[in-house]
Amino acid sequence: MDNTNEVKKNFGQRAYEYRLSSTHGNPKDLDRMIGLIDPNFNDDVLDVATGAGHTAIALAKFAKKVTAIDITPEMLAEAKIASIQDGISNITFRTENVHNLNISDGQFDIVASRFAVHHFSDVRNALREMCRVLKPGGKLYILDCSVVDGDESEKVINRIELLRDSSHQYSYSPRLWNQLLQDLPLTIVHASLLQSEYKLPVWFDRMGTSQSNREEIFKLLNNLSSECKVNYPFGNDYITTYRYELLATKN
């Protein structure tokens, strides 16, 4: 189901909070990304669903130029503010939908996307588009919300994510990522599942999650099987989460 309007609504009214987000702007995560991608000053980079611009700004410091795209104008406005504050001048900001990019084939040395794939309504088409605009030998980097393999975690954790954010589509487990990637013209260089935490109530507050939905989320967590709770410890001030990180080259 196309969730474009829901994404624009949810993130348009909260763009400022996302510019200040310690999750999206985590220096350790961004440094790890730079180390994996190893960009150089000849690289032409595309940042897909840039949000408040954290990824684009980090890459712009090491690349020739960056094109940062998003479907939410308010997010692009915040990303521009952030780039100016950082003294970055080699980023072009454009309104684009990843499912139908107005970009020619093979334009970019690097295509990157962080914390966005779980919002894509047609993930297979979006990934094909990202590969299409990548040059042969170019690098694809993705970091996104994920879940531990298994029917229970794949179902319940995605239910939790949807209760928190009505524009959420799906957080893919490593098992499902393998299925998504198998038909793409890619060679996997790096893939890992990283454990992290959502800090509460910040994670709820950033998306304006209702009190009833917050309570429902904790009911779901409390009702997890003992096996699943091992992978998803939680408390009043945190919830365990996972991220899938991918670096691949285009064949």
Sequence and secondary structure as in RCSB ss.txt:
>XXXX:A:sequence
MDNTNEVKKNFGQRAYEYRLSSTHGNPKDLDRMIGLIDPNFNDDVLDVATGAGHTAIALAKFAKKVTAIDITPEM
LAEAKIASIQDGISNITFRTENVHNLNISDGQFDIVASRFAVHHFSDVRNALREMCRVLKPGGKLYILDCSVVDG
DESEKVINRIELLRDSSHQYSYSPRLWNQLLQDLPLTIVHASLLQSEYKLPVWFDRMGTSQSNREEIFKLLNNLS
SECKVNYPFGNDYITTYRYELLATKN
>XXXX:A:secstr
   HHHHHHHHHTTHHHHHT TTTT HHHHHHHHHHH   TT EEEEET TTSHHHHHHHTTSSEEEEEES HHH
HHHHHHHHHHTT  SEEEEE  GGG    TT EEEEEEES GGG SSHHHHHHHHHHTEEEEEEEEEEEEE  SS
HHHHHHHHHHHHHH TT      HHHHHHHHTTSSEEEEEEEEEEEEEETTHHHHHHT  HHHHHHHHHHHHTS 
HHHHHH  EETTEEEEEEEEEEEEE 
